[in-house]
Amino acid sequence: MKNYPKSFEDVFTSDRSINKCQMDKVSTDINLNGDDYRDLMRETYHAFYRDIFDNLVKVSWLSSRFCYDGKNRERKRYNGVYLDSAFGVFMRHHVGVESRLITRDHAFYHISSYFPDFFPDFHVLNPFEKKFEYPYKHITLEYLVYVYQMEERMELLAKAEEEKMRYTEFMDYIINYISSYNEELGEQYYEITLSHVYMPYVKVKK
């Protein structure tokens, strides 16, 4: 992975963006000041993320253990109509839940794409017997979603972890990276996808 010098304008950490929410103006109606409210929100979300990751590992692992008529459903999708249809009926009718609520969710689906990188023995070990630990101390799940399509994603995440980048700092770092990469390549290979519905992420233009 190449380290490009800073040459493109910040977007998410620019004064124009940050000044839309100034901490000295933040308060609550529950007797918490802005700083205490921020800290409690951070603590609560981080605990929630740890639970999400742990349960997503277990759900993904269990789903890949399903066999029907002697055939194993190894992948999350595209196992063939026969096998995937059987799994759908199994989940909806016999288990009594709609697994697509989780497996087709934009963020959850892309987070689970990292499991083979994080856990090379994912299909061998049992997460109900051995906990699969989230591999980062600093960066959280949104970092993973932001760069999930990028070939350099593991190196970029490692850099964010090592330098303890804020999420917004990481977003601007990636904007500079892909803009420099595209410029050097002479074509638009990566682009940022921004939406009011989905989380922002880097898209590979094919």
C-alpha positions as CSV (number, residue, x, y, z in Angstrom):
1,M,0.0,0.0,0.0
2,K,1.4,3.4,-1.0
3,N,1.3,6.3,1.4
4,Y,0.2,9.3,-0.6
5,P,1.0,12.9,0.7
6,K,-1.9,15.0,1.7
7,S,-3.1,16.9,-1.4
8,F,-6.9,16.8,-1.5
9,E,-9.2,18.9,0.6
10,D,-10.8,17.5,3.8
11,V,-14.5,16.9,3.7
12,F,-15.6,15.3,7.0
13,T,-13.1,17.1,9.3
14,S,-13.3,20.5,7.6
15,D,-14.4,23.4,9.8
16,R,-17.5,23.7,7.6
17,S,-18.5,20.2,8.6
18,I,-17.4,20.1,12.2
19,N,-18.9,23.5,13.1
20,K,-22.4,22.1,12.4
21,C,-22.2,20.6,15.8
22,Q,-20.2,22.5,18.4
23,M,-19.8,20.7,21.7
24,D,-20.3,23.8,23.9
25,K,-23.9,23.9,22.5
26,V,-24.7,20.2,23.2
27,S,-26.9,19.5,26.2
28,T,-29.5,16.9,27.2
29,D,-32.9,16.8,29.0
30,I,-31.5,14.1,31.4
31,N,-29.2,16.2,33.5
32,L,-26.0,15.2,31.5
33,N,-23.8,17.9,30.1
34,G,-22.5,17.6,26.5
35,D,-19.2,15.9,27.5
36,D,-20.9,13.3,29.8
37,Y,-23.5,12.6,27.2
38,R,-20.9,12.1,24.5
39,D,-19.0,9.7,26.7
40,L,-22.1,7.7,27.6
41,M,-23.1,7.5,24.0
42,R,-19.6,6.3,23.0
43,E,-19.5,3.6,25.8
44,T,-23.0,2.4,24.9
45,Y,-22.3,2.1,21.2
46,H,-19.0,0.4,21.6
47,A,-20.6,-2.2,23.9
48,F,-23.4,-2.6,21.3
49,Y,-20.9,-3.1,18.5
50,R,-19.0,-5.8,20.5
51,D,-22.3,-7.7,20.9
52,I,-23.2,-7.2,17.2
53,F,-19.8,-8.6,16.1
54,D,-20.0,-11.5,18.4
55,N,-23.5,-12.5,17.3
56,L,-22.8,-11.8,13.7
57,V,-19.9,-14.3,13.9
58,K,-22.1,-16.9,15.4
59,V,-25.0,-16.4,13.0
60,S,-22.6,-16.5,10.0
61,W,-20.9,-19.6,11.3
62,L,-24.1,-21.4,11.9
63,S,-25.5,-20.5,8.5
64,S,-22.5,-22.0,6.8
65,R,-23.0,-25.3,8.7
66,F,-26.4,-25.9,7.0
67,C,-26.5,-29.1,4.9
68,Y,-29.5,-30.3,2.9
69,D,-29.7,-33.5,0.9
70,G,-26.0,-34.1,1.6
71,K,-24.9,-30.7,0.3
72,N,-23.3,-28.0,2.4
73,R,-24.3,-24.3,2.2
74,E,-20.8,-22.8,2.4
75,R,-21.5,-19.3,1.0
76,K,-23.8,-16.6,2.2
77,R,-25.4,-16.4,-1.3
78,Y,-25.4,-18.1,-4.7
79,N,-25.3,-21.7,-3.5
80,G,-27.9,-22.6,-6.1
81,V,-31.7,-22.3,-6.0
82,Y,-32.2,-25.8,-4.5
83,L,-29.9,-25.3,-1.5
84,D,-30.7,-21.7,-0.8
85,S,-34.4,-22.2,-1.1
86,A,-34.3,-25.1,1.4
87,F,-32.3,-22.9,3.8
88,G,-34.9,-20.1,3.4
89,V,-37.7,-22.4,4.3
90,F,-35.7,-23.9,7.1
91,M,-35.2,-20.5,8.7
92,R,-38.6,-19.0,8.1
93,H,-40.8,-22.1,8.8
94,H,-38.8,-24.3,11.1
95,V,-36.6,-21.8,13.0
96,G,-39.3,-19.1,12.8
97,V,-37.1,-16.1,11.9
98,E,-36.3,-14.1,8.8
99,S,-32.5,-14.5,8.5
100,R,-32.4,-11.9,5.7
101,L,-33.1,-9.2,8.3
102,I,-29.4,-9.7,9.2
103,T,-27.8,-11.4,6.2
104,R,-29.1,-8.9,3.6
105,D,-28.4,-5.8,5.8
106,H,-25.9,-3.6,3.9
107,A,-23.6,-3.1,6.9
108,F,-23.8,-6.6,8.4
109,Y,-23.2,-8.4,5.1
110,H,-20.0,-6.4,4.5
111,I,-18.7,-6.8,8.0
112,S,-19.0,-10.6,7.7
113,S,-16.9,-10.5,4.5
114,Y,-13.9,-9.8,6.8
115,F,-14.3,-13.1,8.8
116,P,-12.0,-15.2,6.5
117,D,-9.3,-12.4,7.0
118,F,-9.8,-12.1,10.7
119,F,-10.2,-15.9,11.4
120,P,-8.5,-18.2,8.9
121,D,-9.9,-21.2,10.7
122,F,-13.4,-19.7,10.7
123,H,-15.1,-22.9,9.3
124,V,-13.1,-25.2,11.5
125,L,-13.3,-23.6,15.0
126,N,-16.6,-23.3,16.9
127,P,-17.4,-19.7,18.1
128,F,-19.8,-21.2,20.7
129,E,-16.7,-23.0,22.3
130,K,-13.9,-20.5,21.4
131,K,-14.7,-16.8,21.3
132,F,-13.7,-15.0,18.1
133,E,-12.3,-11.7,19.4
134,Y,-12.8,-8.5,17.4
135,P,-9.2,-7.8,16.3
136,Y,-9.1,-4.1,16.9
137,K,-8.9,-2.0,20.0
138,H,-9.6,1.4,18.5
139,I,-11.4,1.2,15.2
140,T,-15.1,0.2,15.2
141,L,-17.4,-1.5,12.7
142,E,-18.1,1.6,10.5
143,Y,-14.5,1.7,9.5
144,L,-14.8,-1.8,8.1
145,V,-17.9,-1.0,6.0
146,Y,-16.3,2.2,4.6
147,V,-13.5,0.3,2.8
148,Y,-14.9,-3.2,2.4
149,Q,-14.5,-3.2,-1.4
150,M,-10.9,-1.9,-1.4
151,E,-8.1,-4.3,-2.2
152,E,-6.0,-2.6,0.4
153,R,-8.6,-2.7,3.1
154,M,-6.6,-4.7,5.7
155,E,-3.6,-2.4,5.4
156,L,-5.8,0.7,5.6
157,L,-7.6,-0.5,8.7
158,A,-4.2,-1.4,10.3
159,K,-3.0,2.1,9.7
160,A,-6.2,3.6,11.2
161,E,-5.8,1.3,14.2
162,E,-2.1,2.2,14.7
163,E,-2.6,5.9,14.3
164,K,-5.9,5.9,16.4
165,M,-7.7,7.9,13.7
166,R,-11.1,9.2,14.4
167,Y,-13.7,7.8,12.1
168,T,-14.0,11.2,10.3
169,E,-10.2,11.4,10.0
170,F,-10.2,8.0,8.5
171,M,-12.9,9.0,6.0
172,D,-10.8,12.0,4.9
173,Y,-7.7,9.9,4.8
174,I,-9.4,7.5,2.4
175,I,-10.7,10.3,0.3
176,N,-7.1,11.6,-0.2
177,Y,-5.9,8.0,-0.8
178,I,-8.4,7.1,-3.5
179,S,-8.2,10.5,-5.2
180,S,-4.4,10.2,-5.3
181,Y,-4.7,6.6,-6.5
182,N,-7.1,7.5,-9.3
183,E,-4.9,10.4,-10.3
184,E,-1.8,8.2,-10.5
185,L,-3.7,5.5,-12.3
186,G,-5.3,7.9,-14.8
187,E,-8.8,6.6,-14.4
188,Q,-11.6,6.6,-11.8
189,Y,-11.0,3.2,-10.2
190,Y,-12.4,4.1,-6.7
191,E,-15.2,6.5,-5.8
192,I,-17.0,7.5,-2.6
193,T,-20.6,6.6,-2.5
194,L,-22.6,9.0,-0.3
195,S,-26.3,8.4,0.5
196,H,-28.9,9.6,3.0
197,V,-30.0,6.0,3.3
198,Y,-26.8,3.9,3.5
199,M,-23.5,4.5,5.3
200,P,-20.8,6.0,3.0
201,Y,-18.4,3.6,1.4
202,V,-15.8,3.3,-1.3
203,K,-17.0,1.7,-4.4
204,V,-14.9,0.0,-7.1
205,K,-15.9,1.2,-10.5
206,K,-16.0,-1.8,-12.8
